């Protein structure tokens, strides 16, 4: 990733809407396997989506996460579920992550992670969450969660090579020079049932070792790897009862250290970290403040930090950067367009958000982005309109800053 020199660069946080043809092909793949026809469609779809990103003003595109296996008929959740097809040591279960109350694991400090039904935001607004007319979980499909029953291994070499090959073809076809591929962080990788590893630390470092193989493949291809790590912020809501801040910081410190172990000796300029508070469309009143965890986040050895800043629960937290010094040579990638609303942001509002950050950390150090992936979170027509508003907002911010 390069610093801005004459304009605000634009990227996004990962998932983009899949075409109906690609969704159908993914569903057929579950029974037919990976066919030459599927691979041809995947390649052409990635080239097309890179072109569409460029047309909307995106400087640093990705493959839309099109190569990430979907476990449902919609493209929501592929950021996490895709890893199940790339890891050995897992066995399927009939546990539904959205409906079944389970304890994932215990960790030092007596912190226990619960599943979605027992999260504190869900319990505080139980009437809304359980009312189908509220729309909070209306689009959620059943997602079966696997469990770890043996030593984790990385088996996704062919799949990640397909990801990077297709993205590079898209970059070559459009003349763009930068691109990123999303990959699961060790902390988020570890958020499955575990019947094999004896401690939280052992599990995290096993995840770090296997996911490192994916990070290396992306980086060695000349691309940027984006570590998707909601575990640093979102886990706060997943702990019931609420822990002390001191205990929670110890809890995520282990995740930071495991992440840095996975990133050892890898070039920071090709690594970006994405942090979010979970992308479901709920109240999020139990989200931990960014100010409480920013010190931990900045310990991750990445060159750029992506975080939610367009979400109205977190937009005010741009002020954190008034009191937090951005390390030399690092950049921030704030979300200035939100996945959490169907309202399409006005480009002037997008520009205002960008300028606020630029005035605090410097115009060269801000890359405009979305809060989270847009694919599956809003209707495709709305998602593309939001990406258009992002590009136009960055152009307007550029005029004000240069």
Residue pairs with C-beta under 8 A, 6 or more apart in sequence:
1 60
1 178
1 224
1 269
1 270
1 272
1 303
1 304
1 331
1 367
2 9
2 178
3 331
3 364
3 365
4 363
4 364
4 365
4 366
4 367
5 364
6 398
6 402
7 394
7 395
7 398
7 402
8 354
8 358
8 363
8 366
8 367
8 368
8 394
8 397
8 398
8 401
9 59
9 60
9 367
9 368
9 394
10 57
10 58
10 59
10 60
10 367
10 368
10 369
10 390
10 391
10 394
11 58
11 59
11 60
11 61
11 180
11 333
11 367
11 368
11 369
12 53
12 58
12 61
12 62
12 369
12 370
12 373
12 374
12 387
12 390
13 226
13 274
13 276
13 306
13 335
13 339
13 369
13 370
13 371
13 372
13 373
13 374
14 62
14 65
14 79
14 182
14 226
14 228
14 274
14 372
14 373
14 375
15 64
15 65
15 68
15 75
15 76
15 78
15 79
15 182
15 372
15 373
15 374
15 375
15 376
15 377
16 49
16 53
16 62
16 64
16 65
16 66
16 373
16 374
16 375
16 383
16 387
17 64
17 75
17 374
17 375
17 376
17 380
17 383
17 384
18 26
18 45
18 64
18 66
18 75
18 375
19 45
21 41
21 45
22 41
22 42
22 45
22 66
23 70
23 73
23 74
23 75
25 37
25 38
25 41
25 42
26 69
26 70
27 73
28 38
29 35
29 38
32 38
39 162
42 66
42 67
42 162
42 166
43 166
43 169
45 64
45 66
46 63
46 64
46 66
46 67
46 166
46 167
46 169
46 170
47 166
47 169
47 170
47 173
49 61
49 63
49 64
49 66
49 170
50 61
50 63
50 167
50 170
50 171
50 173
50 174
50 176
50 179
51 170
51 173
51 174
52 384
53 61
53 62
53 387
54 61
54 174
54 175
54 176
56 384
56 387
56 388
56 390
56 391
57 388
57 390
57 391
57 392
57 394
57 395
58 387
58 390
58 391
59 176
59 178
60 176
60 178
60 179
60 180
60 224
60 367
61 167
61 170
61 171
61 174
61 176
61 179
61 180
62 167
62 179
62 180
62 181
62 182
62 226
63 163
63 166
63 167
63 170
63 179
63 181
64 375
65 75
65 78
65 79
65 82
65 182
65 373
65 375
66 166
67 159
67 162
67 163
67 166
68 78
68 79
68 81
68 82
68 163
68 182
69 78
69 81
69 82
69 84
69 85
69 159
70 77
70 78
70 81
70 82
71 77
71 78
71 81
71 84
71 143
71 144
72 81
72 141
72 142
72 143
73 141
74 139
74 141
74 376
75 375
75 376
76 139
76 140
76 141
76 375
76 376
76 377
77 143
77 376
78 375
78 376
79 182
79 184
79 228
79 373
80 184
80 188
80 191
80 228
81 143
82 184
83 156
83 184
83 189
83 211
84 90
84 146
85 156
85 159
86 154
86 155
86 156
86 159
86 160
86 214
87 152
87 153
87 154
87 155
87 156
87 189
87 210
88 150
88 151
88 152
88 153
88 154
88 155
89 148
89 149
89 150
89 151
89 152
89 153
89 196
90 146
90 147
90 148
90 149
90 152
90 192
91 146
91 147
91 149
92 144
92 146
93 144
93 145
93 146
93 147
93 193
94 144
95 102
95 144
95 145
95 147
95 193
96 142
96 143
96 144
96 145
97 115
97 116
97 143
97 144
97 145
98 116
98 117
98 137
98 140
98 142
98 143
99 116
99 117
99 142
100 115
100 117
101 114
101 115
101 117
101 118
102 114
102 115
102 193
103 112
103 113
103 114
103 115
104 113
104 114
104 115
104 191
104 192
104 193
104 194
105 112
105 113
105 190
105 193
105 194
105 200
105 203
106 112
106 200
107 113
107 200
107 251
107 254
108 200
108 201
108 250
108 251
108 254
109 243
109 247
109 250
109 251
110 247
111 239
111 243
111 247
111 248
111 251
112 239
112 240
113 191
113 235
113 238
113 239
114 238
114 239
114 240
116 122
118 240
119 237
119 238
119 240
119 286
120 237
120 239
120 240
120 242
120 286
121 237
121 282
121 283
121 284
121 285
121 286
121 287
122 129
122 282
123 240
124 283
124 285
124 286
125 282
125 283
125 285
128 134
128 136
128 282
128 283
129 136
129 137
129 282
132 138
135 281
136 280
136 281
136 282
137 280
139 376
140 280
145 192
145 193
146 192
146 193
147 192
147 193
147 194
147 195
148 192
148 193
148 194
148 195
148 196
148 197
148 203
149 195
149 196
150 196
151 196
151 206
152 206
152 207
152 209
152 210
153 210
154 210
154 211
154 213
154 214
156 213
156 214
157 213
157 217
160 181
160 214
160 217
160 218
161 217
163 181
163 218
164 181
164 217
164 218
164 221
164 223
165 221
167 179
167 181
167 223
168 179
168 221
168 222
168 223
170 176
170 179
171 177
171 178
171 179
178 224
179 223
179 224
180 223
180 224
180 225
180 226
180 272
181 218
181 223
181 224
181 225
181 226
182 225
182 226
182 228
182 274
182 373
183 211
183 214
183 215
183 218
183 225
183 226
183 227
183 228
184 211
184 214
184 227
184 228
185 211
185 227
185 228
185 229
185 231
185 255
185 259
185 273
186 204
186 205
186 207
186 208
186 211
186 255
186 258
186 259
186 261
186 262
187 204
187 207
187 229
187 231
187 232
187 235
187 252
187 255
187 258
187 259
188 228
188 229
188 230
188 231
189 207
189 210
189 211
190 200
190 203
190 204
190 207
190 231
191 231
194 203
197 203
197 206
200 254
201 254
201 258
204 254
204 255
204 258
205 258
205 261
207 258
208 258
208 259
208 261
208 262
209 261
209 262
211 262
212 262
212 263
214 225
215 225
215 227
215 262
215 263
215 266
215 271
216 266
218 224
218 225
219 225
219 266
219 267
219 270
219 271
223 270
224 270
224 271
224 272
225 270
225 271
225 272
226 272
226 273
226 274
226 306
227 259
227 271
227 272
227 273
227 274
227 300
227 302
228 274
229 255
229 259
229 273
229 274
229 275
229 300
230 275
230 276
230 277
230 278
231 252
231 255
232 252
232 255
232 256
232 275
232 293
232 296
232 297
233 275
233 276
233 277
233 287
233 288
233 290
233 293
234 276
234 277
234 278
235 248
235 251
235 252
236 242
236 243
236 248
236 286
236 287
236 288
237 277
237 278
237 284
237 286
237 287
237 288
239 248
239 251
242 286
243 251
245 292
248 288
249 292
249 293
249 296
252 293
252 296
253 296
253 299
256 296
256 299
256 300
259 273
259 300
259 301
260 299
260 300
260 301
263 271
263 300
263 301
263 302
267 303
268 301
268 302
268 303
269 303
270 303
271 301
271 302
271 303
271 304
272 302
272 303
272 304
272 305
272 306
272 333
273 297
273 300
273 302
273 304
273 305
273 306
274 306
274 307
274 333
275 297
275 305
275 306
275 307
275 308
276 307
276 308
276 371
276 372
277 284
277 287
277 288
277 308
277 311
277 313
277 314
278 284
279 339
279 340
279 371
279 372
279 373
279 377
281 340
281 377
284 311
284 313
285 313
287 313
287 314
289 317
290 307
290 314
290 317
290 320
291 317
291 320
291 323
291 324
294 320
294 324
295 324
297 305
297 307
298 305
298 324
298 327
298 330
302 330
303 329
303 330
303 331
304 330
304 331
304 332
304 333
304 367
305 330
305 331
305 332
305 333
306 332
306 333
306 334
306 335
306 369
307 314
307 332
307 333
307 334
307 335
308 314
308 335
308 338
308 371
308 372
309 315
309 317
309 318
309 334
309 335
309 336
309 353
309 357
309 371
310 334
310 335
310 336
310 337
310 338
310 345
310 353
310 370
310 371
311 335
311 338
311 339
311 340
311 371
312 338
312 340
312 341
315 353
318 334
318 353
318 356
318 357
318 360
321 332
321 357
321 360
321 361
322 360
326 332
326 361
326 362
326 365
330 365
331 365
331 366
331 367
332 357
332 361
332 365
332 366
332 367
333 366
333 367
333 368
333 369
334 353
334 354
334 357
334 366
334 368
334 369
335 369
335 370
335 371
335 372
336 345
336 350
336 353
336 354
336 368
336 369
336 370
336 390
336 393
337 345
337 350
337 369
337 370
337 371
337 386
337 387
337 389
337 390
337 393
338 345
338 370
338 371
338 386
339 370
339 371
339 372
339 373
339 374
339 377
339 378
340 371
340 377
341 378
342 378
342 379
342 382
344 382
344 385
344 386
344 389
345 386
345 389
345 390
345 393
346 389
347 389
347 392
347 393
347 395
347 396
348 393
348 396
349 393
350 368
350 389
350 390
350 392
350 393
350 394
350 396
350 397
351 393
351 394
351 396
351 397
351 400
353 393
354 366
354 368
354 393
354 394
354 397
355 397
355 400
355 401
357 366
358 365
358 366
358 397
358 401
363 401
363 402
368 390
368 393
368 394
368 397
369 390
370 386
370 387
370 390
374 383
374 386
374 387
375 383
377 383
378 386
